[in-house]
Amino acid sequence: MDMQALANELAKELGERGAKLYPRPYRRYSPQESEWWLKPTTENPGYRYGKIALLPVDGRLLVGLCVEKGFGATVAQVEPAVVSRGWLVDRSWLWYTALSDICQGRLATAAQEVRFRSGLATVALVRTYRLVTGDTPGTVAVSPPLAELRWVLDNGSLAQMELRPETELSNHLHATSSLAVLADRLKTIPDADWLWFDVYMGVIMDMPLETPDGPSWDVGHVATPVSSHGCPRCARETGAGPQRGAASGAASRGCDWPSGQAVDVASISSRHSPQSLPDRPASAA
């Protein structure tokens, strides 16, 4: 299917719901097949921001939140190019806030809400990468994925779904029973400064198809996991799918559900102010 067309339609749909997001492909030179991100800024690529991800996974589509962790200070001391390329993680990255939210149960609440509204199981997916250095000083790149790990989430608990390939690092991460334990292990991996993480949380749905009459997708269905208001009571009152203006409608009903406890694109947009960063290399794909 045409991932670029789907990303553009989703950005338009979410814009009508009050969230201004900017579509960007991961692979600039093959955008129709690429993973796409919907970002809260026009700056590229915006590693430190939370992003809505459209990620092809084994012939299906993961729709959800993506948070990245860059390389650490130890690496920057050895390879200063990490700093110039914008790969050095610091406290301005959403990564640290996301780990805190996981430990405090906020993302478990969000996962339950996404499952309730979409009718689909919520999954967590982690991809790990390593810094690669060349023979010439200052030549650095990001490796292909070292491992990909998947779990099904249920009220904060994790059920193992898939692990490939099996390594000491992936086993360290995969044998976890909850989101909180996963967050703790991500923080305590040996030599983590040399590793890059992409962490996704969302749902995996059937890939929309192209037909002779045009695309078959219902963009409102694709938008459901990433645009819910967050309150179970409001969800029951308004139906299974999120409504345009759901947040404002909830306010008119006097809803006091805490903001930021759902995977809400508006809350992602407001986490950080834009900051220009250089592009990430295609070698990370």
C-alpha positions, 0 to 999 in steps of 0.5 A, a space after each residue: 500500500 501507499 504509506 505516504 498517502 496513508 500518512 498524509 490522510 491521517 495527518 489531515 484527519 488528526 488535524 481536524 481533531 485539533 492536533 497539528 502534526 507533520 508527516 515525515 518518512 523514515 526512508 526519504 528515497 522510498 516514501 511509499 514503502 517507508 515507515 512514517 512518523 507524524 511529528 509535532 514539529 517541522 524540524 527534521 528528524 526530531 529524535 527527541 520528540 514523541 511521534 505517531 508511528 505508522 510502522 509496517 510489521 510482517 505485512 500488518 501495520 503498527 499504529 502508535 507512539 514512538 519514543 527514541 533514545 540516542 547515544 550517551 555521554 560516554 560515546 560522545 567523549 570518544 566520538 564527538 561526531 555523535 554530538 554534531 549529528 544530534 544523536 546525543 540523548 539529553 534531558 530535553 528528549 522525551 525518552 526520560 519523561 516516557 520512562 518516568 510515565 511508564 514507572 508511574 503507570 501512566 502508559 499502562 493506563 493509556 494502553 488500557 484506554 487504547 485497547 478499550 476504544 480500538 477493540 485491538 490488543 495493545 502491543 509494545 515493540 522495542 528495536 535496538 541499534 548500536 553505534 558503528 565507527 569507521 576507519 576514518 576518524 569522525 566516521 560514524 553510523 547506526 547499525 541495522 537493528 540488533 534485535 526486535 522484541 514484542 509484547 502484548 500489554 494487559 493492564 501493565 503486564 507484559 506477555 511475550 509475543 516475539 523475540 528475534 534474534 535471541 541474544 544476551 541483550 534481547 533476553 535481558 529485555 524480553 524476560 520482563 513481566 510489566 512495563 515498569 520492569 521493562 523501563 527499569 531494564 532499559 535504564 540499566 542495560 550495560 553499555 547502554 550509552 552505545 545503544 539506540 532504542 526505538 520504543 513503540 506502543 500501539 496496536 497492530 491492525 490489518 494493513 489497508 489495501 489498495 483497490 482499483 477504485 482507490 485505497 480501502 482504508 478507513 482513516 478514522 479507524 487508523 486514527 482511533 489508537 492515537 486520538 482518544 480523549 482518555 476517559 472510559 466514561 466518555 468513551 462509553 457515552 460517545 461510542 467505540 471510536 473517538 469523535 471529532 472534538 472529543 476533548 472539547 465535548 468532554 469538557 462540556 460534559 464536565 469531565 475531569 479525567 486527567 489530561 495526558 493519560 491517553 495516547 493523545 496526539 495533542 499531549 505529544 505535541 506539547 511536550 517540547 518546543 521545536 529544536 533543529 536537529 540534523 537528519 538520522 542516517 539511512 543506515 539505521 533502517 
